[in-house]
Amino acid sequence: MTDTAIPETRNRVFVGIGLTSLGYFLFSCQDVFIKLLVEHITVWQILFVRSLVVLCGCLAAGGPPLVTATWRSPIFQPMLLRSFLILAAWLSYYNAARYLQLAELTTIYFAAPVIVTLLSIFLLGEKVPMLRWAAVLMGFAGVFIACDPARLGISLPVAMVLAAAFLWGLAIVLLRKTALRERTIIQIILNNAFFLVFAGIPTIFLWQTPTLPQFLMLAAIGLISGIAQLALYEGMRYADASIIASFEYMALIWAFVFGYLVWGDVPRREVFIGAALIVGAGLVIVGNERMRLRR
């Protein structure tokens, strides 16, 4: 590798890390609005309106030629599979949320980055160094300590969250596989068109007319989600899935921050210890990439 190629490769990795970190931050912002709305409006309706707003933004940017390019896209079928996996993960996660405490739910779900690392080896052929494995496991340990879960038995809700983590991990790996084959905006259109159709059917029967504040929050969810998807999809074009996996843990930190700012939740000491481990995992990834590419 030449001296000019090394900085270029390193910059691509850090751009990927930066974009995906932005994406996870925005998804955390989206979750705040969803948590505020879900007590009054069904998840189906929220997903339907969110997808509608994202699609309107994409079509406004690309126009009719973008529709034609999307229909002819070579990743049309893989994207449908990935969208189905994400939808199944959503349904499993939010149905399990009715029966588990938030700490239990979060801890189980954040097995997803470890699953991503495993699947990236078998499905993408990525080589995962030991230090990166250590960072992923350190991040998971941070989540475990921060949530301080009770002893969990084997139950249907637990199995549903594990299923959600596996489905989301598989979807992220497929995202990396398709991200290099098609433009980001086309991937976003295909993903949200799938959600629009499948969420639209139950929304017809469960529709609740939103108030003005609720309508504004629904629009904000669509706008934030669109930017978040753009950042995440673009980030996947620059960095390996096993690198990106560790930075998903940052969403937990944002969840605690927003919990304090919006609902006044004061984190326990274990939360700060866990957060330190999570941030440390991300720093290990960045530092490892710097040393590896310099060598």
Buried (B, 14 or more C-beta within 10 A) or exposed (E): EEEEEEEEBBEBBBBBBBBBBBBBBBBBBBBBBBBBBBEEBBBBBBBBBBBBBBBEBBBEEBEEEBBEBBEEBEBEEBBBBBBBBBBBBBBBBBBBBEBBEEBBBBBBBBBBBBBBBBBBBEBBEBEBEEBBBBBBBBBBBBBBBBBBBEEBEEEEBBEBBBBBBBBBBBBBBBBBBBBEEBBBBBBBBBBBBBBBEBBBEBBEEBEEEBEEEBEEBBBBBBBBBBBBBBBBBBBBBBBBBBBBBBBBBBBBBBBBBBBEEEEEBEBEEBBEBBBBBBBBBBEBBBEBBEEBBEE
